[in-house]
Every structure is written in C-alpha cells, then in structure tokens.
Amino acid sequence: QVQLVESGGGLVQPGGSLRLSCVASSSFFSHYIMAWYRQAPGKQRELVASIDAGGNIEYENSVNGRFTISREDAKNTVYLQMNSLKPEDTAVYYCNAAINPSAHQYWGKGTLVTVSS
C-alpha cells in the first residue's frame, strides 16, 4: 500500500508559478513510475507529466515547456514546477504512482490549482 499526499496548490494569477509536491509513504519509492494528472470541472482526468525510475520524462503537449516534473528519491517526493500558468490549467492535480503501467495505480486526494485574475 502506498499513500500519496499532495501539497502546493492554490490561487495564482495568469502568468504566475506554483510548485506542487507529492510525498509517498513507500520505501520502494525509487522503483515507481510517478506521475501528475489533472481533472478540470466537467472534463476527464488527463495525464500531465510522468517520470519513471530511470528519470525518463513525458509531458502532455499543452504543458511542455511550461511545466517541469522532477523527483527526489531520498525524500520520497515528486514535484511539479508549473510556470506561465494559464486559466485553462485550473484543475485538481493528482499524484499517481505505479510500479509499471499495467500494475495497480495509487492516487493521492488531489490539490486544487486555480489560475485566475
């Protein structure tokens, strides 16, 4: 069982920045694929960014160049640095962990990001 706790959400103006953090309870954190998803009101949950145990990274097209995912295995933590935020980035952001893509998925409870003037 892996527990994930997100933090760092909030209200930010367009063009601003936020850094999300997700702390995992597992001692095997370094083996997990870690990812950030988001779900905007009335929309399906979508993958924002992922980073695997080898440091390979993927981004959803709309955030590429603005968001940066990183991990700090010594702290069991994954981060999402979000720059140049847009109103369309408004969503609940969820942390996700899995040993591999077909394995059980673990989810955090989410943190709300609101981009508005």
Biopython code that builds the backbone (N, CA, C, O; Angstrom):
import numpy as np
from Bio.PDB.StructureBuilder import StructureBuilder

atoms = [
    (1, "GLN", "N", (0.845, -1.192, 0.000)),
    (1, "GLN", "CA", (0.000, 0.000, 0.000)),
    (1, "GLN", "C", (0.884, 1.246, 0.000)),
    (1, "GLN", "O", (1.824, 1.360, 0.786)),
    (2, "VAL", "N", (0.563, 2.169, -0.892)),
    (2, "VAL", "CA", (1.311, 3.417, -0.982)),
    (2, "VAL", "C", (0.348, 4.563, -0.730)),
    (2, "VAL", "O", (-0.699, 4.657, -1.370)),
    (3, "GLN", "N", (0.700, 5.422, 0.190)),
    (3, "GLN", "CA", (-0.094, 6.629, 0.423)),
    (3, "GLN", "C", (0.632, 7.818, -0.187)),
    (3, "GLN", "O", (1.842, 7.982, -0.036)),
    (4, "LEU", "N", (-0.145, 8.641, -0.879)),
    (4, "LEU", "CA", (0.408, 9.812, -1.560)),
    (4, "LEU", "C", (-0.276, 11.065, -1.020)),
    (4, "LEU", "O", (-1.503, 11.119, -0.931)),
    (5, "VAL", "N", (0.512, 12.060, -0.663)),
    (5, "VAL", "CA", (-0.043, 13.299, -0.127)),
    (5, "VAL", "C", (0.503, 14.469, -0.930)),
    (5, "VAL", "O", (1.705, 14.736, -0.943)),
    (6, "GLU", "N", (-0.421, 15.165, -1.603)),
    (6, "GLU", "CA", (-0.043, 16.323, -2.407)),
    (6, "GLU", "C", (-0.134, 17.608, -1.594)),
    (6, "GLU", "O", (-0.885, 17.697, -0.623)),
    (7, "SER", "N", (0.640, 18.593, -2.009)),
    (7, "SER", "CA", (0.563, 19.924, -1.421)),
    (7, "SER", "C", (1.048, 20.937, -2.452)),
    (7, "SER", "O", (1.659, 20.581, -3.459)),
    (8, "GLY", "N", (0.760, 22.210, -2.175)),
    (8, "GLY", "CA", (1.289, 23.272, -3.017)),
    (8, "GLY", "C", (0.277, 23.954, -3.921)),
    (8, "GLY", "O", (0.612, 24.929, -4.594)),
    (9, "GLY", "N", (-0.952, 23.461, -3.950)),
    (9, "GLY", "CA", (-1.953, 24.104, -4.775)),
    (9, "GLY", "C", (-2.381, 25.441, -4.205)),
    (9, "GLY", "O", (-2.011, 25.806, -3.088)),
    (10, "GLY", "N", (-3.170, 26.170, -4.993)),
    (10, "GLY", "CA", (-3.657, 27.460, -4.530)),
    (10, "GLY", "C", (-4.147, 28.308, -5.679)),
    (10, "GLY", "O", (-4.325, 27.834, -6.801)),
    (11, "LEU", "N", (-4.361, 29.579, -5.373)),
    (11, "LEU", "CA", (-4.826, 30.557, -6.353)),
    (11, "LEU", "C", (-3.629, 31.359, -6.851)),
    (11, "LEU", "O", (-2.834, 31.869, -6.061)),
    (12, "VAL", "N", (-3.513, 31.461, -8.166)),
    (12, "VAL", "CA", (-2.406, 32.203, -8.765)),
    (12, "VAL", "C", (-2.926, 32.961, -9.976)),
    (12, "VAL", "O", (-3.857, 32.511, -10.643)),
    (13, "GLN", "N", (-2.334, 34.096, -10.256)),
    (13, "GLN", "CA", (-2.731, 34.884, -11.423)),
    (13, "GLN", "C", (-2.143, 34.290, -12.698)),
    (13, "GLN", "O", (-1.116, 33.613, -12.654)),
    (14, "PRO", "N", (-2.787, 34.539, -13.824)),
    (14, "PRO", "CA", (-2.221, 34.084, -15.101)),
    (14, "PRO", "C", (-0.788, 34.582, -15.267)),
    (14, "PRO", "O", (-0.476, 35.732, -14.962)),
    (15, "GLY", "N", (0.073, 33.695, -15.756)),
    (15, "GLY", "CA", (1.488, 34.019, -15.893)),
    (15, "GLY", "C", (2.314, 33.682, -14.673)),
    (15, "GLY", "O", (3.542, 33.741, -14.720)),
    (16, "GLY", "N", (1.657, 33.328, -13.580)),
    (16, "GLY", "CA", (2.356, 33.017, -12.342)),
    (16, "GLY", "C", (2.868, 31.591, -12.293)),
    (16, "GLY", "O", (2.756, 30.831, -13.255)),
    (17, "SER", "N", (3.437, 31.248, -11.136)),
    (17, "SER", "CA", (4.050, 29.931, -10.955)),
    (17, "SER", "C", (3.583, 29.295, -9.646)),
    (17, "SER", "O", (3.241, 29.979, -8.682)),
    (18, "LEU", "N", (3.582, 27.979, -9.648)),
    (18, "LEU", "CA", (3.348, 27.187, -8.441)),
    (18, "LEU", "C", (4.220, 25.949, -8.515)),
    (18, "LEU", "O", (4.572, 25.485, -9.599)),
    (19, "ARG", "N", (4.566, 25.416, -7.339)),
    (19, "ARG", "CA", (5.264, 24.139, -7.297)),
    (19, "ARG", "C", (4.451, 23.177, -6.438)),
    (19, "ARG", "O", (4.210, 23.422, -5.256)),
    (20, "LEU", "N", (4.040, 22.088, -7.057)),
    (20, "LEU", "CA", (3.336, 21.033, -6.347)),
    (20, "LEU", "C", (4.341, 19.997, -5.849)),
    (20, "LEU", "O", (5.361, 19.729, -6.484)),
    (21, "SER", "N", (4.016, 19.428, -4.692)),
    (21, "SER", "CA", (4.830, 18.351, -4.127)),
    (21, "SER", "C", (3.932, 17.168, -3.802)),
    (21, "SER", "O", (2.755, 17.329, -3.481)),
    (22, "CYS", "N", (4.505, 15.990, -3.892)),
    (22, "CYS", "CA", (3.792, 14.771, -3.530)),
    (22, "CYS", "C", (4.755, 13.869, -2.771)),
    (22, "CYS", "O", (5.795, 13.467, -3.294)),
    (23, "VAL", "N", (4.397, 13.561, -1.540)),
    (23, "VAL", "CA", (5.222, 12.688, -0.712)),
    (23, "VAL", "C", (4.578, 11.312, -0.653)),
    (23, "VAL", "O", (3.382, 11.181, -0.395)),
    (24, "ALA", "N", (5.388, 10.291, -0.895)),
    (24, "ALA", "CA", (4.904, 8.909, -0.893)),
    (24, "ALA", "C", (5.374, 8.181, 0.355)),
    (24, "ALA", "O", (6.451, 8.454, 0.886)),
    (25, "SER", "N", (4.534, 7.235, 0.817)),
    (25, "SER", "CA", (4.861, 6.516, 2.045)),
    (25, "SER", "C", (5.745, 5.306, 1.809)),
    (25, "SER", "O", (6.299, 4.759, 2.763)),
    (26, "SER", "N", (5.891, 4.873, 0.568)),
    (26, "SER", "CA", (6.580, 3.623, 0.280)),
    (26, "SER", "C", (8.104, 3.751, 0.369)),
    (26, "SER", "O", (8.688, 4.742, -0.069)),
    (27, "SER", "N", (8.731, 2.720, 0.948)),
    (27, "SER", "CA", (10.196, 2.682, 0.992)),
    (27, "SER", "C", (10.768, 2.251, -0.354)),
    (27, "SER", "O", (11.982, 2.292, -0.557)),
    (28, "PHE", "N", (9.895, 1.838, -1.274)),
    (28, "PHE", "CA", (10.331, 1.456, -2.612)),
    (28, "PHE", "C", (10.062, 2.557, -3.624)),
    (28, "PHE", "O", (9.950, 2.296, -4.822)),
    (29, "PHE", "N", (9.959, 3.794, -3.136)),
    (29, "PHE", "CA", (9.595, 4.938, -3.982)),
    (29, "PHE", "C", (10.428, 5.005, -5.245)),
    (29, "PHE", "O", (9.901, 5.285, -6.322)),
    (30, "SER", "N", (11.726, 4.750, -5.127)),
    (30, "SER", "CA", (12.620, 4.926, -6.274)),
    (30, "SER", "C", (12.296, 3.979, -7.418)),
    (30, "SER", "O", (12.747, 4.195, -8.543)),
    (31, "HIS", "N", (11.523, 2.935, -7.152)),
    (31, "HIS", "CA", (11.179, 1.955, -8.186)),
    (31, "HIS", "C", (9.909, 2.340, -8.952)),
    (31, "HIS", "O", (9.606, 1.747, -9.987)),
    (32, "TYR", "N", (9.183, 3.313, -8.455)),
    (32, "TYR", "CA", (7.880, 3.640, -9.013)),
    (32, "TYR", "C", (7.957, 4.636, -10.164)),
    (32, "TYR", "O", (8.801, 5.533, -10.190)),
    (33, "ILE", "N", (7.043, 4.445, -11.118)),
    (33, "ILE", "CA", (6.724, 5.496, -12.071)),
    (33, "ILE", "C", (5.832, 6.489, -11.333)),
    (33, "ILE", "O", (4.791, 6.120, -10.789)),
    (34, "MET", "N", (6.249, 7.745, -11.320)),
    (34, "MET", "CA", (5.464, 8.785, -10.662)),
    (34, "MET", "C", (4.875, 9.719, -11.710)),
    (34, "MET", "O", (5.519, 10.024, -12.714)),
    (35, "ALA", "N", (3.668, 10.163, -11.477)),
    (35, "ALA", "CA", (3.008, 10.996, -12.471)),
    (35, "ALA", "C", (2.095, 12.016, -11.794)),
    (35, "ALA", "O", (1.660, 11.843, -10.655)),
    (36, "TRP", "N", (1.829, 13.070, -12.530)),
    (36, "TRP", "CA", (0.820, 14.060, -12.153)),
    (36, "TRP", "C", (-0.288, 14.015, -13.198)),
    (36, "TRP", "O", (-0.030, 14.050, -14.401)),
    (37, "TYR", "N", (-1.524, 13.936, -12.718)),
    (37, "TYR", "CA", (-2.718, 14.039, -13.537)),
    (37, "TYR", "C", (-3.487, 15.276, -13.082)),
    (37, "TYR", "O", (-3.238, 15.822, -12.008)),
    (38, "ARG", "N", (-4.418, 15.700, -13.917)),
    (38, "ARG", "CA", (-5.307, 16.791, -13.515)),
    (38, "ARG", "C", (-6.706, 16.542, -14.060)),
    (38, "ARG", "O", (-6.898, 15.879, -15.080)),
    (39, "GLN", "N", (-7.669, 17.096, -13.342)),
    (39, "GLN", "CA", (-9.051, 16.995, -13.772)),
    (39, "GLN", "C", (-9.722, 18.344, -13.585)),
    (39, "GLN", "O", (-9.889, 18.827, -12.465)),
    (40, "ALA", "N", (-10.103, 18.940, -14.707)),
    (40, "ALA", "CA", (-10.812, 20.217, -14.684)),
    (40, "ALA", "C", (-12.313, 19.941, -14.562)),
    (40, "ALA", "O", (-12.769, 18.846, -14.893)),
    (41, "PRO", "N", (-13.079, 20.922, -14.091)),
    (41, "PRO", "CA", (-14.526, 20.722, -13.948)),
    (41, "PRO", "C", (-15.174, 20.300, -15.260)),
    (41, "PRO", "O", (-14.989, 20.948, -16.290)),
    (42, "GLY", "N", (-15.926, 19.223, -15.217)),
    (42, "GLY", "CA", (-16.640, 18.746, -16.393)),
    (42, "GLY", "C", (-15.789, 18.018, -17.409)),
    (42, "GLY", "O", (-16.266, 17.690, -18.496)),
    (43, "LYS", "N", (-14.537, 17.761, -17.075)),
    (43, "LYS", "CA", (-13.639, 17.096, -18.014)),
    (43, "LYS", "C", (-13.084, 15.813, -17.410)),
    (43, "LYS", "O", (-13.147, 15.601, -16.199)),
    (44, "GLN", "N", (-12.539, 14.962, -18.273)),
    (44, "GLN", "CA", (-11.915, 13.730, -17.812)),
    (44, "GLN", "C", (-10.534, 14.013, -17.233)),
    (44, "GLN", "O", (-9.881, 14.998, -17.575)),
    (45, "ARG", "N", (-10.116, 13.123, -16.352)),
    (45, "ARG", "CA", (-8.771, 13.240, -15.808)),
    (45, "ARG", "C", (-7.755, 12.983, -16.919)),
    (45, "ARG", "O", (-7.928, 12.068, -17.725)),
    (46, "GLU", "N", (-6.704, 13.784, -16.959)),
    (46, "GLU", "CA", (-5.697, 13.638, -18.004)),
    (46, "GLU", "C", (-4.291, 13.627, -17.407)),
    (46, "GLU", "O", (-4.022, 14.248, -16.379)),
    (47, "LEU", "N", (-3.408, 12.900, -18.087)),
    (47, "LEU", "CA", (-2.011, 12.850, -17.667)),
    (47, "LEU", "C", (-1.329, 14.169, -18.007)),
    (47, "LEU", "O", (-1.441, 14.658, -19.131)),
    (48, "VAL", "N", (-0.627, 14.740, -17.043)),
    (48, "VAL", "CA", (0.106, 15.982, -17.247)),
    (48, "VAL", "C", (1.584, 15.690, -17.497)),
    (48, "VAL", "O", (2.172, 16.205, -18.449)),
    (49, "ALA", "N", (2.177, 14.868, -16.645)),
    (49, "ALA", "CA", (3.600, 14.562, -16.764)),
    (49, "ALA", "C", (3.907, 13.298, -15.984)),
    (49, "ALA", "O", (3.234, 12.983, -15.002)),
    (50, "SER", "N", (4.927, 12.575, -16.427)),
    (50, "SER", "CA", (5.355, 11.369, -15.724)),
    (50, "SER", "C", (6.875, 11.273, -15.739)),
    (50, "SER", "O", (7.549, 11.804, -16.622)),
    (51, "ILE", "N", (7.393, 10.574, -14.724)),
    (51, "ILE", "CA", (8.832, 10.333, -14.635)),
    (51, "ILE", "C", (9.028, 8.927, -14.099)),
    (51, "ILE", "O", (8.458, 8.568, -13.069)),
    (52, "ASP", "N", (9.833, 8.127, -14.791)),
    (52, "ASP", "CA", (10.000, 6.751, -14.343)),
    (52, "ASP", "C", (11.241, 6.610, -13.469)),
    (52, "ASP", "O", (11.916, 7.593, -13.164)),
    (53, "ALA", "N", (11.527, 5.382, -13.073)),
    (53, "ALA", "CA", (12.634, 5.141, -12.150)),
    (53, "ALA", "C", (13.982, 5.523, -12.753)),
    (53, "ALA", "O", (14.929, 5.833, -12.029)),
    (54, "GLY", "N", (14.062, 5.499, -14.081)),
    (54, "GLY", "CA", (15.304, 5.864, -14.749)),
    (54, "GLY", "C", (15.408, 7.337, -15.080)),
    (54, "GLY", "O", (16.400, 7.784, -15.656)),
    (55, "GLY", "N", (14.380, 8.092, -14.713)),
    (55, "GLY", "CA", (14.394, 9.529, -14.980)),
    (55, "GLY", "C", (13.841, 9.929, -16.335)),
    (55, "GLY", "O", (13.936, 11.092, -16.727)),
    (56, "ASN", "N", (13.266, 8.978, -17.050)),
    (56, "ASN", "CA", (12.651, 9.302, -18.335)),
    (56, "ASN", "C", (11.353, 10.065, -18.099)),
    (56, "ASN", "O", (10.540, 9.681, -17.257)),
    (57, "ILE", "N", (11.167, 11.140, -18.843)),
    (57, "ILE", "CA", (10.073, 12.079, -18.605)),
    (57, "ILE", "C", (9.212, 12.233, -19.853)),
    (57, "ILE", "O", (9.701, 12.241, -20.982)),
    (58, "GLU", "N", (7.916, 12.354, -19.605)),
    (58, "GLU", "CA", (6.967, 12.666, -20.672)),
    (58, "GLU", "C", (6.031, 13.772, -20.196)),
    (58, "GLU", "O", (5.690, 13.850, -19.016)),
    (59, "TYR", "N", (5.624, 14.624, -21.131)),
    (59, "TYR", "CA", (4.703, 15.717, -20.835)),
    (59, "TYR", "C", (3.524, 15.701, -21.793)),
    (59, "TYR", "O", (3.651, 15.312, -22.954)),
    (60, "GLU", "N", (2.387, 16.127, -21.291)),
    (60, "GLU", "CA", (1.245, 16.401, -22.151)),
    (60, "GLU", "C", (1.592, 17.624, -22.984)),
    (60, "GLU", "O", (2.276, 18.527, -22.503)),
    (61, "ASN", "N", (1.128, 17.662, -24.224)),
    (61, "ASN", "CA", (1.581, 18.694, -25.163)),
    (61, "ASN", "C", (1.354, 20.118, -24.659)),
    (61, "ASN", "O", (2.207, 20.985, -24.847)),
    (62, "SER", "N", (0.218, 20.360, -24.024)),
    (62, "SER", "CA", (-0.124, 21.738, -23.667)),
    (62, "SER", "C", (0.739, 22.293, -22.530)),
    (62, "SER", "O", (0.763, 23.504, -22.313)),
    (63, "VAL", "N", (1.442, 21.427, -21.806)),
    (63, "VAL", "CA", (2.271, 21.914, -20.699)),
    (63, "VAL", "C", (3.755, 21.844, -21.015)),
    (63, "VAL", "O", (4.579, 22.360, -20.261)),
    (64, "ASN", "N", (4.097, 21.210, -22.124)),
    (64, "ASN", "CA", (5.510, 21.059, -22.497)),
    (64, "ASN", "C", (6.152, 22.444, -22.638)),
    (64, "ASN", "O", (5.645, 23.313, -23.347)),
    (65, "GLY", "N", (7.278, 22.623, -21.943)),
    (65, "GLY", "CA", (7.964, 23.909, -21.970)),
    (65, "GLY", "C", (7.552, 24.842, -20.851)),
    (65, "GLY", "O", (8.222, 25.843, -20.596)),
    (66, "ARG", "N", (6.441, 24.522, -20.172)),
    (66, "ARG", "CA", (5.986, 25.360, -19.054)),
    (66, "ARG", "C", (6.085, 24.626, -17.717)),
    (66, "ARG", "O", (6.375, 25.239, -16.690)),
    (67, "PHE", "N", (5.847, 23.332, -17.733)),
    (67, "PHE", "CA", (5.868, 22.527, -16.510)),
    (67, "PHE", "C", (7.123, 21.649, -16.491)),
    (67, "PHE", "O", (7.619, 21.230, -17.537)),
    (68, "THR", "N", (7.620, 21.384, -15.297)),
    (68, "THR", "CA", (8.765, 20.506, -15.130)),
    (68, "THR", "C", (8.487, 19.520, -13.997)),
    (68, "THR", "O", (8.198, 19.922, -12.870)),
    (69, "ILE", "N", (8.577, 18.240, -14.304)),
    (69, "ILE", "CA", (8.430, 17.203, -13.282)),
    (69, "ILE", "C", (9.824, 16.758, -12.845)),
    (69, "ILE", "O", (10.745, 16.658, -13.656)),
    (70, "SER", "N", (9.953, 16.496, -11.562)),
    (70, "SER", "CA", (11.232, 16.006, -11.042)),
    (70, "SER", "C", (10.951, 15.141, -9.821)),
    (70, "SER", "O", (9.857, 15.174, -9.257)),
    (71, "ARG", "N", (11.960, 14.362, -9.421)),
    (71, "ARG", "CA", (11.779, 13.506, -8.261)),
    (71, "ARG", "C", (13.027, 13.557, -7.396)),
    (71, "ARG", "O", (14.141, 13.746, -7.886)),
    (72, "GLU", "N", (12.816, 13.386, -6.115)),
    (72, "GLU", "CA", (13.907, 13.347, -5.144)),
    (72, "GLU", "C", (13.716, 12.082, -4.325)),
    (72, "GLU", "O", (13.007, 12.075, -3.318)),
    (73, "ASP", "N", (14.366, 11.006, -4.777)),
    (73, "ASP", "CA", (14.121, 9.699, -4.189)),
    (73, "ASP", "C", (14.499, 9.647, -2.706)),
    (73, "ASP", "O", (13.872, 8.918, -1.938)),
    (74, "ALA", "N", (15.501, 10.401, -2.300)),
    (74, "ALA", "CA", (15.911, 10.394, -0.893)),
    (74, "ALA", "C", (14.819, 10.939, 0.024)),
    (74, "ALA", "O", (14.806, 10.660, 1.223)),
    (75, "LYS", "N", (13.903, 11.720, -0.553)),
    (75, "LYS", "CA", (12.801, 12.302, 0.223)),
    (75, "LYS", "C", (11.448, 11.708, -0.150)),
    (75, "LYS", "O", (10.410, 12.186, 0.309)),
    (76, "ASN", "N", (11.455, 10.650, -0.993)),
    (76, "ASN", "CA", (10.195, 10.034, -1.432)),
    (76, "ASN", "C", (9.232, 11.072, -1.994)),
    (76, "ASN", "O", (8.032, 11.022, -1.724)),
    (77, "THR", "N", (9.749, 11.997, -2.763)),
    (77, "THR", "CA", (8.952, 13.138, -3.210)),
    (77, "THR", "C", (9.081, 13.350, -4.715)),
    (77, "THR", "O", (10.160, 13.223, -5.293)),
    (78, "VAL", "N", (7.954, 13.675, -5.325)),
    (78, "VAL", "CA", (7.927, 14.095, -6.720)),
    (78, "VAL", "C", (7.353, 15.509, -6.768)),
    (78, "VAL", "O", (6.452, 15.854, -6.004)),
    (79, "TYR", "N", (7.883, 16.308, -7.665)),
    (79, "TYR", "CA", (7.490, 17.711, -7.778)),
    (79, "TYR", "C", (6.922, 18.001, -9.159)),
    (79, "TYR", "O", (7.207, 17.303, -10.132)),
    (80, "LEU", "N", (6.114, 19.048, -9.217)),
    (80, "LEU", "CA", (5.678, 19.584, -10.495)),
    (80, "LEU", "C", (5.816, 21.099, -10.414)),
    (80, "LEU", "O", (5.025, 21.776, -9.757)),
    (81, "GLN", "N", (6.835, 21.616, -11.091)),
    (81, "GLN", "CA", (7.018, 23.064, -11.181)),
    (81, "GLN", "C", (6.195, 23.568, -12.355)),
    (81, "GLN", "O", (6.378, 23.129, -13.490)),
    (82, "MET", "N", (5.297, 24.484, -12.075)),
    (82, "MET", "CA", (4.387, 24.991, -13.099)),
    (82, "MET", "C", (4.640, 26.481, -13.281)),
    (82, "MET", "O", (4.436, 27.273, -12.361)),
    (83, "ASN", "N", (5.083, 26.851, -14.467)),
    (83, "ASN", "CA", (5.346, 28.247, -14.807)),
    (83, "ASN", "C", (4.409, 28.709, -15.915)),
    (83, "ASN", "O", (3.780, 27.898, -16.596)),
    (84, "SER", "N", (4.328, 30.009, -16.081)),
    (84, "SER", "CA", (3.486, 30.597, -17.138)),
    (84, "SER", "C", (2.081, 30.008, -17.108)),
    (84, "SER", "O", (1.545, 29.603, -18.139)),
    (85, "LEU", "N", (1.502, 29.965, -15.939)),
    (85, "LEU", "CA", (0.201, 29.323, -15.785)),
    (85, "LEU", "C", (-0.891, 30.081, -16.525)),
    (85, "LEU", "O", (-0.879, 31.309, -16.618)),
    (86, "LYS", "N", (-1.837, 29.303, -17.047)),
    (86, "LYS", "CA", (-2.951, 29.831, -17.816)),
    (86, "LYS", "C", (-4.261, 29.447, -17.127)),
    (86, "LYS", "O", (-4.301, 28.478, -16.368)),
    (87, "PRO", "N", (-5.328, 30.199, -17.385)),
    (87, "PRO", "CA", (-6.620, 29.830, -16.788)),
    (87, "PRO", "C", (-7.027, 28.392, -17.108)),
    (87, "PRO", "O", (-7.670, 27.736, -16.289)),
    (88, "GLU", "N", (-6.662, 27.906, -18.275)),
    (88, "GLU", "CA", (-7.023, 26.532, -18.651)),
    (88, "GLU", "C", (-6.234, 25.477, -17.887)),
    (88, "GLU", "O", (-6.516, 24.286, -18.022)),
    (89, "ASP", "N", (-5.255, 25.886, -17.091)),
    (89, "ASP", "CA", (-4.546, 24.951, -16.214)),
    (89, "ASP", "C", (-5.313, 24.717, -14.907)),
    (89, "ASP", "O", (-4.933, 23.864, -14.105)),
    (90, "THR", "N", (-6.378, 25.467, -14.700)),
    (90, "THR", "CA", (-7.185, 25.303, -13.493)),
    (90, "THR", "C", (-7.759, 23.887, -13.426)),
    (90, "THR", "O", (-8.431, 23.432, -14.352)),
    (91, "ALA", "N", (-7.484, 23.201, -12.321)),
    (91, "ALA", "CA", (-7.908, 21.813, -12.168)),
    (91, "ALA", "C", (-7.498, 21.318, -10.792)),
    (91, "ALA", "O", (-6.734, 21.970, -10.080)),
    (92, "VAL", "N", (-8.018, 20.157, -10.433)),
    (92, "VAL", "CA", (-7.470, 19.425, -9.292)),
    (92, "VAL", "C", (-6.326, 18.562, -9.830)),
    (92, "VAL", "O", (-6.499, 17.815, -10.793)),
    (93, "TYR", "N", (-5.186, 18.672, -9.210)),
    (93, "TYR", "CA", (-3.991, 17.940, -9.633)),
    (93, "TYR", "C", (-3.775, 16.763, -8.690)),
    (93, "TYR", "O", (-3.755, 16.916, -7.469)),
    (94, "TYR", "N", (-3.614, 15.578, -9.290)),
    (94, "TYR", "CA", (-3.475, 14.341, -8.541)),
    (94, "TYR", "C", (-2.093, 13.726, -8.769)),
    (94, "TYR", "O", (-1.577, 13.713, -9.887)),
    (95, "CYS", "N", (-1.516, 13.226, -7.698)),
    (95, "CYS", "CA", (-0.290, 12.463, -7.772)),
    (95, "CYS", "C", (-0.637, 10.989, -7.982)),
    (95, "CYS", "O", (-1.610, 10.480, -7.424)),
    (96, "ASN", "N", (0.171, 10.319, -8.793)),
    (96, "ASN", "CA", (-0.081, 8.918, -9.153)),
    (96, "ASN", "C", (1.220, 8.134, -9.062)),
    (96, "ASN", "O", (2.289, 8.643, -9.400)),
    (97, "ALA", "N", (1.118, 6.886, -8.601)),
    (97, "ALA", "CA", (2.292, 6.017, -8.524)),
    (97, "ALA", "C", (1.927, 4.620, -8.995)),
    (97, "ALA", "O", (0.832, 4.127, -8.723)),
    (98, "ALA", "N", (2.852, 3.990, -9.701)),
    (98, "ALA", "CA", (2.670, 2.614, -10.151)),
    (98, "ALA", "C", (4.041, 2.009, -10.425)),
    (98, "ALA", "O", (4.957, 2.696, -10.877)),
    (99, "ILE", "N", (4.171, 0.714, -10.145)),
    (99, "ILE", "CA", (5.430, 0.035, -10.426)),
    (99, "ILE", "C", (5.657, -0.080, -11.925)),
    (99, "ILE", "O", (6.781, 0.051, -12.409)),
    (100, "ASN", "N", (4.567, -0.328, -12.654)),
    (100, "ASN", "CA", (4.616, -0.340, -14.105)),
    (100, "ASN", "C", (3.228, 0.050, -14.606)),
    (100, "ASN", "O", (2.275, 0.064, -13.828)),
    (101, "PRO", "N", (3.099, 0.373, -15.918)),
    (101, "PRO", "CA", (1.828, 0.912, -16.427)),
    (101, "PRO", "C", (0.628, -0.018, -16.269)),
    (101, "PRO", "O", (-0.512, 0.447, -16.243)),
    (102, "SER", "N", (0.868, -1.328, -16.164)),
    (102, "SER", "CA", (-0.262, -2.255, -16.052)),
    (102, "SER", "C", (-0.515, -2.689, -14.611)),
    (102, "SER", "O", (-1.417, -3.487, -14.353)),
    (103, "ALA", "N", (0.267, -2.175, -13.682)),
    (103, "ALA", "CA", (0.105, -2.539, -12.279)),
    (103, "ALA", "C", (-0.936, -1.656, -11.596)),
    (103, "ALA", "O", (-1.473, -0.717, -12.184)),
    (104, "HIS", "N", (-1.199, -1.989, -10.345)),
    (104, "HIS", "CA", (-2.153, -1.197, -9.562)),
    (104, "HIS", "C", (-1.687, 0.264, -9.494)),
    (104, "HIS", "O", (-0.504, 0.554, -9.318)),
    (105, "GLN", "N", (-2.657, 1.165, -9.639)),
    (105, "GLN", "CA", (-2.361, 2.597, -9.575)),
    (105, "GLN", "C", (-2.707, 3.130, -8.188)),
    (105, "GLN", "O", (-3.775, 2.838, -7.651)),
    (106, "TYR", "N", (-1.813, 3.900, -7.623)),
    (106, "TYR", "CA", (-2.079, 4.574, -6.353)),
    (106, "TYR", "C", (-2.327, 6.055, -6.636)),
    (106, "TYR", "O", (-1.681, 6.658, -7.494)),
    (107, "TRP", "N", (-3.274, 6.624, -5.896)),
    (107, "TRP", "CA", (-3.649, 8.019, -6.122)),
    (107, "TRP", "C", (-3.637, 8.803, -4.821)),
    (107, "TRP", "O", (-3.976, 8.283, -3.758)),
    (108, "GLY", "N", (-3.237, 10.070, -4.926)),
    (108, "GLY", "CA", (-3.439, 10.985, -3.823)),
    (108, "GLY", "C", (-4.838, 11.563, -3.876)),
    (108, "GLY", "O", (-5.613, 11.247, -4.779)),
    (109, "LYS", "N", (-5.168, 12.418, -2.898)),
    (109, "LYS", "CA", (-6.506, 13.002, -2.840)),
    (109, "LYS", "C", (-6.630, 14.242, -3.692)),
    (109, "LYS", "O", (-7.740, 14.720, -3.929)),
    (110, "GLY", "N", (-5.511, 14.775, -4.160)),
    (110, "GLY", "CA", (-5.546, 15.914, -5.053)),
    (110, "GLY", "C", (-5.342, 17.244, -4.358)),
    (110, "GLY", "O", (-5.600, 17.399, -3.165)),
    (111, "THR", "N", (-4.869, 18.200, -5.147)),
    (111, "THR", "CA", (-4.703, 19.572, -4.660)),
    (111, "THR", "C", (-5.214, 20.509, -5.760)),
    (111, "THR", "O", (-4.907, 20.327, -6.938)),
    (112, "LEU", "N", (-5.993, 21.505, -5.358)),
    (112, "LEU", "CA", (-6.653, 22.389, -6.306)),
    (112, "LEU", "C", (-5.727, 23.520, -6.728)),
    (112, "LEU", "O", (-5.126, 24.204, -5.899)),
    (113, "VAL", "N", (-5.632, 23.695, -8.032)),
    (113, "VAL", "CA", (-4.902, 24.822, -8.619)),
    (113, "VAL", "C", (-5.902, 25.681, -9.371)),
    (113, "VAL", "O", (-6.596, 25.197, -10.266)),
    (114, "THR", "N", (-5.977, 26.946, -9.011)),
    (114, "THR", "CA", (-6.882, 27.884, -9.669)),
    (114, "THR", "C", (-6.063, 29.021, -10.247)),
    (114, "THR", "O", (-5.342, 29.712, -9.527)),
    (115, "VAL", "N", (-6.181, 29.209, -11.558)),
    (115, "VAL", "CA", (-5.463, 30.282, -12.238)),
    (115, "VAL", "C", (-6.492, 31.315, -12.676)),
    (115, "VAL", "O", (-7.287, 31.071, -13.583)),
    (116, "SER", "N", (-6.466, 32.459, -12.026)),
    (116, "SER", "CA", (-7.487, 33.476, -12.280)),
    (116, "SER", "C", (-6.983, 34.838, -11.835)),
    (116, "SER", "O", (-6.210, 34.958, -10.885)),
    (117, "SER", "N", (-7.439, 35.857, -12.543)),
    (117, "SER", "CA", (-7.100, 37.221, -12.147)),
    (117, "SER", "C", (-8.194, 37.810, -11.267)),
    (117, "SER", "O", (-8.086, 38.957, -10.833)),
]
sb = StructureBuilder()
sb.init_structure("model")
sb.init_model(0)
sb.init_chain("A")
sb.init_seg("    ")
for serial, (resi, resn, name, xyz) in enumerate(atoms, 1):
    if name == "N":
        sb.init_residue(resn, " ", resi, " ")
    sb.init_atom(name, np.array(xyz, "f"), 0.0, 1.0, " ", f" {name:<3s}", serial, name[0])
structure = sb.get_structure()
